[in-house]
């Protein structure tokens, strides 16, 4: 799992669990922490997820979050999601990234 403080009082997280990748968001205000709202990024609406993913990371710029996964074979794939109070919209599916 990876997390990053986003704009305002938002925290974004990415998780890899049981062969699936998720993006989540929660509100953090001082010592008050809200619950996560998770989105499964491995559904048919998000094609191209590599089945041998073993690590995950998340970053953001503005209202766009990027989730990256590393596979056991060393490949990297990425998906971006725009986020708002209504949730996440991830329009393009997973894309290959140049290998490290």
Secondary structure by P-SEA (a helix, b strand, c coil): cccccccccbbbbbbbcccbbbbbbbbbcccbbbbbbccccccccccccccccccccccccccbbbbbbbcccccccbbbbbbccccccccccccccccc
